[in-house]
Amino acid sequence: MGNWKNKLIAFMYGRYGVDALYYALNTLWIVLWIVGMFTGFWPLTALAWLCLGYMFFRMLSRNIARRRAENDRFLKIWNPIRSFFSLQWRRIKECRTAVYRKCPDCGSMLRLPHRRGKHTAACPRCGRRFDVRILF
């Protein structure tokens, strides 16, 4: 078993490997393949197999600088989307214990304790104090 592992390590030496774009393409491949199989719409299945081919092309590529640039462009689009949905998920989970408000000065999102009434909050980033009214 160790011999196969050493051969795989030697084969992958100098190749790009996997990154965030690889995992996104993998997820896209699975979704397209399943939807294409259940609907019988063959262009979706063909697109899924193209995603799989591009995924392996990127993984086995020796042009590391170009693959890294592709991944950086993907992350520039993906990270704001991920952080937005992460914040929304946290807001849903903590709706009984915390309230989220934006600072009117710098626009940063503040997590405040859930206490009914009118309170004064201070932004830790810019130091501005502002009134917060919590109804429910």
C-alpha positions in Angstrom: 0.0 0.0 0.0 2.9 2.4 0.8 4.3 1.9 -2.7 1.1 3.2 -4.3 1.1 6.2 -1.9 4.7 7.0 -2.9 3.9 6.8 -6.6 0.9 9.1 -6.2 3.0 11.6 -4.2 5.7 11.5 -6.9 3.0 12.0 -9.6 1.4 15.0 -7.9 4.8 16.6 -7.2 4.8 20.0 -9.0 1.1 19.9 -9.8 -1.5 22.3 -8.5 -3.8 20.1 -6.4 -7.1 21.1 -4.9 -8.4 24.5 -3.7 -11.7 26.4 -3.0 -12.6 26.5 -6.7 -12.0 22.8 -7.0 -14.6 22.2 -4.1 -17.0 24.6 -5.7 -16.7 22.9 -9.1 -17.1 19.5 -7.3 -20.4 20.7 -5.7 -21.6 22.1 -9.0 -20.8 18.8 -10.7 -22.8 16.8 -8.2 -25.8 19.1 -8.4 -25.8 19.3 -12.2 -25.3 15.5 -12.5 -28.2 14.7 -10.1 -30.6 17.2 -11.7 -29.6 16.1 -15.2 -30.2 12.4 -14.3 -33.6 13.0 -12.7 -34.9 15.4 -15.3 -33.4 13.5 -18.3 -32.2 16.9 -19.7 -28.9 15.7 -21.3 -27.3 19.2 -21.6 -27.1 19.4 -17.8 -25.5 16.0 -17.6 -23.0 17.1 -20.4 -22.3 20.3 -18.5 -21.7 18.3 -15.3 -19.1 16.1 -17.1 -17.4 19.3 -18.5 -17.2 20.6 -14.9 -15.6 17.3 -13.8 -13.1 17.5 -16.7 -12.2 21.1 -15.9 -11.9 20.1 -12.2 -9.3 17.4 -13.0 -7.5 19.6 -15.5 -7.0 22.2 -12.8 -6.0 19.7 -10.2 -3.3 18.1 -12.5 -2.1 21.3 -14.0 1.6 22.3 -13.6 0.8 26.0 -14.3 0.5 26.9 -10.6 0.5 30.7 -11.1 -2.4 30.6 -13.5 -4.5 28.2 -11.3 -3.8 30.4 -8.2 -5.0 33.5 -10.1 -8.2 31.6 -11.1 -8.8 30.7 -7.5 -8.1 34.3 -6.3 -10.7 35.6 -8.8 -13.2 33.0 -7.6 -12.6 33.9 -3.9 -13.0 37.6 -4.7 -16.6 36.7 -5.7 -17.3 33.9 -3.3 -16.1 35.4 0.0 -18.6 38.3 0.2 -21.4 35.9 -0.7 -20.3 33.4 2.0 -19.9 36.1 4.6 -23.4 37.5 3.9 -25.0 34.1 4.3 -22.9 33.4 7.4 -24.1 36.6 9.0 -27.7 35.8 8.1 -27.4 32.3 9.6 -25.9 33.8 12.8 -28.8 36.3 13.0 -31.3 33.5 12.8 -29.6 31.3 15.3 -29.1 34.2 17.8 -32.4 36.0 17.4 -33.5 35.4 21.0 -30.2 36.6 22.6 -28.8 39.2 20.2 -29.8 42.0 17.9 -27.7 43.1 15.0 -27.5 46.8 14.0 -25.3 48.8 11.7 -23.2 51.7 12.9 -24.5 54.8 11.2 -21.0 56.2 11.0 -18.7 53.5 9.7 -21.4 50.9 8.6 -19.9 48.0 10.6 -22.4 45.4 11.9 -22.7 45.3 15.7 -24.0 42.4 17.8 -25.9 43.9 20.7 -27.6 42.1 23.6 -31.4 41.6 23.2 -32.8 44.0 25.7 -36.1 45.7 25.0 -36.4 49.4 25.1 -34.2 52.3 24.1 -30.4 52.0 24.7 -27.2 53.7 23.8 -24.6 51.6 21.9 -21.0 52.4 21.2 -19.3 51.2 18.0 -16.0 49.5 18.8 -14.5 50.4 15.4 -15.1 54.1 15.3 -16.2 54.9 18.8 -19.5 56.7 17.9 -22.3 56.4 20.4 -25.9 56.1 19.0 -29.3 55.2 20.2 -30.8 51.8 19.5 -34.5 51.0 20.0 -35.4 47.3 20.4 -39.1 46.5 20.2 -39.4 42.7 20.4 
